[in-house]
């Protein structure tokens, strides 16, 4: 029986697991109920299981019956601080928390892959590491798991690493897409506090108003980005918060804003790290006031190895209709801490469309929206693809 056929038989169990996870989402590193559900779903499989010490991770190793290398498959498990408004029958029961990015599907799909591969353990040419990861949503759980030794779990070097990520829009349900090279952007945080001198709104000349200076900085950043970066190697800076003042006739002492900073190459990333703080401080100095600048590097560019990407796309095309598997022309604007794994191990991340049938994917609520809806139907496809990637990559051997 093929992986796709067997995965369809597992589909009801995967749906139950996914919906149980969806109803009890947990945030950050501490996911005790999620970890408990994963362990229960893996019970009875011939796995060597290690739990995280500083986070609720699960690392499971399947030893193949034949000698060979090792491959890692990753699924992230944490939710977002979002209050769900999707209207689905199995919506989150936890106020202020929701699986708005589909990590519940990633977790259930990885459990399905573990089940499929365990059933073929005797013929498996090497070992598979299953990385159930907390803290992807801005907490860098991948690096925490690297520190705790997930890449050494098999006791041998890893030949490759793969991960899937579902999309609530942009792709029709079940479609697979990825690309060689940059597949998701780097993501950083810029925090600026402009420090002036407060005063009365009727006499701004006797104060040092930080608000127009901060506004000028925001506008200058947008102009700077368009003039200093190649159109084909872009950067995106979006100011998401701006706070200043308490009343209309009071000039405040400070104005503060925060921005997300995204780039698609290491060269562009380095230029942002150096150039943005210099620009902010220069404008503030020109107005005779100061600006505190904090530039926090979060996630680097996620880079797919070309050979592993071609292999992953070929594998997907063997499993699914060719028209539903394609090479994406552009990277995603999102960011991923799987980037840290791919810095150490060649591999690939692939996107899986999870929009419900009949959805207008161009206008559907996107990942992170409280209205986002992901279709259970893709669970079997996720499980089959992950399992096939591991089995076939191990069969190719270390020299592939």
C-alpha positions as CSV (number, residue, x, y, z in Angstrom):
1,X,0.0,0.0,0.0
2,X,1.4,3.4,-0.9
3,X,2.0,6.2,1.6
4,X,-0.9,8.2,0.1
5,X,-3.3,5.3,0.4
6,X,-2.3,4.5,3.9
7,X,-2.4,8.1,4.9
8,X,-6.0,8.3,3.8
9,X,-6.8,5.4,6.2
10,X,-5.1,7.4,9.0
11,X,-7.0,10.6,8.1
12,X,-9.8,10.2,10.7
13,X,-7.3,9.8,13.5
14,X,-5.3,12.8,12.2
15,X,-8.4,14.9,12.1
16,X,-9.3,14.1,15.7
17,X,-5.8,15.0,16.8
18,X,-5.7,18.2,14.9
19,X,-9.1,19.4,16.2
20,X,-8.2,18.5,19.8
21,X,-5.0,20.6,19.4
22,X,-7.0,23.4,17.8
23,X,-9.4,23.6,20.7
24,X,-6.6,23.8,23.3
25,X,-4.0,26.1,21.8
26,X,-0.9,27.0,23.8
27,X,1.6,29.8,23.4
28,X,5.4,30.0,23.4
29,X,7.6,27.4,25.0
30,X,5.3,26.0,27.6
31,X,2.9,23.6,25.9
32,X,2.1,20.9,28.4
33,X,-1.4,19.9,27.0
34,X,0.0,19.9,23.5
35,X,3.0,17.8,24.5
36,X,0.6,15.4,26.3
37,X,-1.5,14.9,23.1
38,X,1.5,14.3,20.9
39,X,2.9,11.7,23.3
40,X,-0.4,9.9,23.4
41,X,-0.6,9.9,19.6
42,X,2.9,8.4,19.4
43,X,2.3,5.8,22.0
44,X,3.0,2.3,20.8
45,X,5.3,3.4,18.0
46,X,8.9,2.1,18.1
47,X,10.4,5.5,18.9
48,X,13.2,6.8,21.1
49,X,11.5,9.8,22.7
50,X,13.3,12.7,24.5
51,X,11.5,15.6,26.1
52,X,12.9,19.1,26.2
53,X,14.4,20.4,29.4
54,X,13.6,24.1,29.0
55,X,10.6,23.8,26.7
56,X,7.8,21.4,25.9
57,X,9.5,19.9,22.9
58,X,9.3,16.3,21.8
59,X,12.2,14.6,19.9
60,X,11.4,11.2,18.6
61,X,13.9,8.9,16.7
62,X,12.8,6.0,14.5
63,X,15.6,3.5,13.9
64,X,15.4,2.0,10.5
65,X,15.9,-1.7,10.0
66,X,18.7,-1.3,7.5
67,X,21.9,0.7,7.9
68,X,22.0,4.2,6.5
69,X,22.0,7.9,7.3
70,X,19.5,10.1,9.1
71,X,16.9,12.7,8.1
72,X,15.0,15.2,10.2
73,X,11.3,16.1,9.8
74,X,10.0,19.1,11.7
75,X,6.6,20.2,12.9
76,X,6.0,23.3,15.1
77,X,3.3,23.2,17.8
78,X,2.6,26.6,19.3
79,X,-0.3,28.9,18.7
80,X,-0.7,32.7,18.5
81,X,-2.1,35.3,20.9
82,X,-5.2,35.7,18.8
83,X,-8.9,35.5,19.7
84,X,-10.5,33.1,17.2
85,X,-13.5,34.3,15.1
86,X,-13.4,31.6,12.4
87,X,-16.8,30.1,13.3
88,X,-15.7,26.5,13.0
89,X,-17.3,23.9,15.3
90,X,-13.9,23.0,16.9
91,X,-12.8,26.6,17.5
92,X,-10.4,27.5,20.3
93,X,-11.8,27.2,23.8
94,X,-8.9,29.3,25.2
95,X,-9.6,33.1,25.2
96,X,-6.8,35.0,23.5
97,X,-5.2,32.0,21.9
98,X,-5.7,30.4,18.5
99,X,-3.9,28.1,16.0
100,X,-4.1,30.9,13.5
101,X,-1.0,29.8,11.6
102,X,-1.9,26.1,11.2
103,X,0.7,24.6,13.5
104,X,-2.0,22.2,14.7
105,X,-2.0,20.7,11.2
106,X,1.8,20.6,11.2
107,X,1.8,18.6,14.4
108,X,-0.9,16.2,13.3
109,X,0.8,15.7,9.9
110,X,4.1,14.9,11.6
111,X,2.4,12.3,13.8
112,X,1.0,10.8,10.7
113,X,4.4,10.7,9.0
114,X,5.8,8.9,12.1
115,X,3.1,6.3,11.9
116,X,3.6,5.7,8.2
117,X,7.4,5.3,8.6
118,X,7.1,3.1,11.7
119,X,5.0,0.7,9.7
120,X,7.9,0.4,7.2
121,X,10.6,0.4,9.8
122,X,12.1,-2.9,8.7
123,X,12.9,-1.6,5.2
124,X,13.9,1.9,6.2
125,X,17.5,2.6,5.2
126,X,18.5,4.8,8.1
127,X,17.0,6.8,10.9
128,X,14.4,9.5,11.1
129,X,14.3,12.3,13.7
130,X,10.9,13.8,14.3
131,X,11.2,17.4,15.7
132,X,8.0,18.6,17.5
133,X,8.9,22.2,18.2
134,X,7.4,24.8,20.5
135,X,8.0,28.5,20.3
136,X,8.1,29.2,16.6
137,X,6.0,32.3,16.7
138,X,8.7,34.8,17.5
139,X,10.3,32.8,20.3
140,X,13.0,31.0,18.3
141,X,12.1,27.6,19.6
142,X,14.2,26.0,16.8
143,X,17.4,27.4,18.3
144,X,16.4,26.2,21.7
145,X,16.0,22.7,20.4
146,X,19.3,23.0,18.6
147,X,20.9,23.9,21.9
148,X,19.3,20.9,23.5
149,X,20.8,18.6,20.8
150,X,18.0,17.8,18.4
151,X,20.4,17.6,15.5
152,X,22.4,15.0,17.4
153,X,19.4,12.9,18.4
154,X,20.2,10.1,15.9
155,X,23.8,9.9,17.0
156,X,25.0,10.5,13.4
157,X,25.1,13.5,11.1
158,X,21.9,14.4,9.4
159,X,21.8,14.1,5.6
160,X,18.8,16.4,5.2
161,X,15.9,18.2,7.0
162,X,12.4,19.0,5.7
163,X,9.4,20.9,7.0
164,X,6.0,21.8,5.6
165,X,3.9,24.9,6.3
166,X,0.3,25.3,5.5
167,X,-1.3,28.4,4.0
168,X,-4.9,29.5,4.6
169,X,-4.8,31.5,1.3
170,X,-2.6,32.1,-1.7
171,X,-2.6,28.3,-2.6
172,X,-5.6,26.1,-3.5
173,X,-6.2,23.3,-1.0
174,X,-3.6,20.5,-1.2
175,X,-1.3,22.3,-3.7
176,X,2.5,22.1,-2.9
177,X,4.9,24.9,-3.6
178,X,8.5,25.8,-2.8
179,X,11.6,27.2,-4.5
180,X,15.4,26.9,-4.3
181,X,17.3,29.5,-2.4
182,X,15.5,32.1,-0.3
183,X,12.1,30.7,0.6
184,X,11.1,33.0,3.5
185,X,12.4,36.4,4.5
186,X,14.6,37.5,7.4
187,X,12.6,39.2,10.1
188,X,13.9,41.8,12.6
189,X,12.4,44.3,15.0
190,X,13.3,48.0,15.0
191,X,12.3,50.0,18.1
192,X,12.9,53.8,18.2
193,X,12.3,56.2,21.0
194,X,12.7,59.9,20.1
195,X,13.6,62.0,23.2
196,X,12.6,65.6,23.1
197,X,11.5,68.1,25.7
198,X,7.8,68.4,26.7
199,X,5.8,71.6,26.8
200,X,2.6,73.4,26.1
201,X,1.0,72.8,22.7
202,X,0.5,76.6,22.2
203,X,4.2,77.3,22.4
204,X,6.1,74.5,20.5
205,X,9.1,76.8,20.1
206,X,9.8,76.6,23.8
207,X,9.8,72.8,23.7
208,X,11.5,70.1,21.6
209,X,8.6,68.2,20.1
210,X,9.5,64.6,19.4
211,X,6.3,63.8,17.4
212,X,7.1,65.6,14.1
213,X,10.7,64.2,14.3
214,X,9.5,60.7,14.8
215,X,7.0,61.2,11.9
216,X,9.8,62.4,9.7
217,X,11.9,59.4,10.6
218,X,9.0,57.0,9.6
219,X,8.7,58.7,6.2
220,X,12.4,58.8,5.7
221,X,12.7,55.1,6.3
222,X,10.3,54.4,3.5
223,X,12.2,56.6,1.1
224,X,15.6,55.2,2.2
225,X,14.4,51.6,1.5
226,X,13.3,52.4,-2.0
227,X,16.5,54.2,-2.9
228,X,19.1,52.0,-1.2
229,X,17.9,48.5,-2.1
230,X,17.8,46.7,-5.5
231,X,14.3,46.2,-6.7
232,X,15.2,42.5,-7.2
233,X,16.7,42.2,-3.7
234,X,14.2,44.2,-1.7
235,X,13.7,45.2,1.9
236,X,10.3,45.8,3.6
237,X,10.0,48.0,6.7
238,X,6.5,48.4,8.2
239,X,5.8,50.6,11.2
240,X,3.2,48.7,13.2
241,X,3.0,50.8,16.4
242,X,3.4,54.5,17.1
243,X,2.8,56.0,20.6
244,X,3.2,59.5,21.8
245,X,1.4,62.0,24.0
246,X,-1.6,62.0,26.4
247,X,-3.6,65.1,25.4
248,X,-4.0,67.4,22.4
249,X,-2.5,70.5,24.0
250,X,0.5,68.8,25.6
251,X,3.8,68.2,23.9
252,X,5.2,65.0,25.2
253,X,8.8,64.2,26.1
254,X,9.0,61.1,23.9
255,X,7.6,59.4,20.9
256,X,8.1,55.7,20.3
257,X,7.5,53.4,17.3
258,X,8.2,49.8,16.4
259,X,8.7,48.3,12.9
260,X,9.1,44.9,11.4
261,X,12.1,44.8,9.1
262,X,12.2,42.1,6.4
263,X,14.9,41.2,3.8
264,X,15.6,38.4,1.3
265,X,19.4,38.1,1.3
266,X,22.2,38.2,3.8
267,X,23.7,41.3,2.0
268,X,20.4,43.2,2.3
269,X,20.1,42.1,5.9
270,X,23.5,43.4,6.8
271,X,22.8,46.8,5.1
272,X,19.6,47.2,7.2
273,X,21.3,46.4,10.4
274,X,23.9,49.1,9.8
275,X,21.9,51.6,7.9
276,X,18.6,52.0,9.7
277,X,20.0,53.0,13.1
278,X,22.4,55.5,11.4
279,X,19.5,57.0,9.5
280,X,17.3,57.4,12.6
281,X,20.0,58.9,14.7
282,X,21.0,61.3,12.0
283,X,17.5,62.8,11.6
284,X,17.1,63.2,15.3
285,X,20.5,64.9,15.6
286,X,19.6,67.3,12.7
287,X,16.7,68.4,14.9
288,X,18.8,68.8,18.0
289,X,17.3,65.9,19.9
290,X,18.3,62.3,20.6
291,X,16.9,58.9,19.5
292,X,17.3,55.6,21.2
293,X,17.5,52.8,18.6
294,X,17.2,49.1,19.3
295,X,17.7,46.8,16.4
296,X,16.8,43.2,17.3
297,X,17.8,40.5,14.8
298,X,15.1,37.8,15.0
299,X,15.0,35.2,12.2
300,X,17.4,35.0,9.3
301,X,16.6,34.3,5.7
302,X,15.3,30.7,5.2
303,X,17.4,29.2,2.4
304,X,16.4,25.9,0.7
305,X,19.3,23.9,-0.7
306,X,18.8,23.7,-4.5
307,X,19.4,19.9,-4.7
308,X,17.1,19.2,-1.8
309,X,14.4,21.4,-3.3
310,X,14.5,19.7,-6.6
311,X,14.3,16.3,-4.8
312,X,11.4,17.5,-2.7
313,X,9.5,18.8,-5.7
314,X,10.1,15.6,-7.7
315,X,8.9,13.5,-4.7
316,X,5.7,15.6,-4.4
317,X,5.0,15.3,-8.2
318,X,5.3,11.5,-7.8
319,X,2.7,11.5,-5.1
320,X,0.2,14.1,-6.3
321,X,-1.1,15.4,-9.6
322,X,1.7,17.4,-11.4
323,X,-0.5,20.5,-11.8
324,X,-0.8,20.7,-8.0
325,X,3.0,20.8,-7.4
326,X,4.9,23.8,-8.6
327,X,8.1,25.9,-8.1
328,X,7.2,29.2,-6.6
329,X,8.7,32.2,-8.5
330,X,9.1,34.3,-5.4
331,X,9.9,33.9,-1.7
332,X,7.3,34.2,1.0
333,X,7.2,37.5,3.0
334,X,6.8,35.5,6.2
335,X,9.7,34.3,8.4
336,X,10.6,31.0,9.9
337,X,13.0,29.8,12.6
338,X,13.4,26.6,10.6
339,X,16.0,28.8,9.0
340,X,18.4,28.0,11.8
341,X,18.0,24.2,11.1
342,X,18.7,24.8,7.4
343,X,21.8,26.8,8.3
344,X,23.2,23.6,9.7
345,X,21.6,20.9,7.6
346,X,20.8,21.0,3.8
347,X,17.1,20.7,3.3
348,X,13.9,22.4,2.2
349,X,10.7,23.9,3.5
350,X,7.6,23.5,1.4
351,X,4.2,25.3,1.5
352,X,1.0,23.3,1.4
353,X,-2.3,25.0,0.5
354,X,-4.9,24.4,3.2
355,X,-7.7,26.6,2.0
356,X,-11.1,24.8,2.1
357,X,-12.6,23.7,-1.1
358,X,-14.4,26.5,-3.0
359,X,-12.4,29.2,-1.2
360,X,-11.3,32.3,-3.2
361,X,-7.7,32.0,-2.2
362,X,-6.8,35.5,-3.4
363,X,-9.2,37.1,-0.9
364,X,-9.4,34.5,1.9
365,X,-8.3,35.4,5.4
366,X,-4.5,34.8,5.7
367,X,-2.4,33.0,8.3
368,X,-2.5,34.9,11.6
369,X,-6.0,36.2,11.0
370,X,-8.6,35.5,13.7
371,X,-10.8,34.5,10.7
372,X,-8.3,32.0,9.2
373,X,-9.7,28.5,8.3
374,X,-7.5,25.5,7.5
375,X,-8.9,22.4,5.8
376,X,-8.4,19.1,7.6
377,X,-8.3,17.4,4.1
378,X,-4.6,18.3,3.7
379,X,-3.6,16.2,6.8
380,X,-3.2,13.0,4.9
381,X,-1.3,14.7,2.1
382,X,1.1,16.3,4.6
383,X,1.7,12.9,6.3
384,X,2.3,11.1,3.0
385,X,4.7,13.8,1.7
386,X,6.8,14.0,4.9
387,X,7.1,10.2,5.0
388,X,8.0,9.9,1.4
389,X,10.7,12.6,1.7
390,X,12.3,10.8,4.6
391,X,12.1,7.3,3.1
392,X,13.3,8.3,-0.4
393,X,16.1,10.6,0.9
394,X,17.4,7.8,3.1
395,X,17.4,5.5,0.2
396,X,19.5,7.9,-1.8
397,X,22.2,7.7,0.8
398,X,24.6,10.2,2.4
399,X,26.4,10.9,-0.9
400,X,23.2,12.1,-2.7
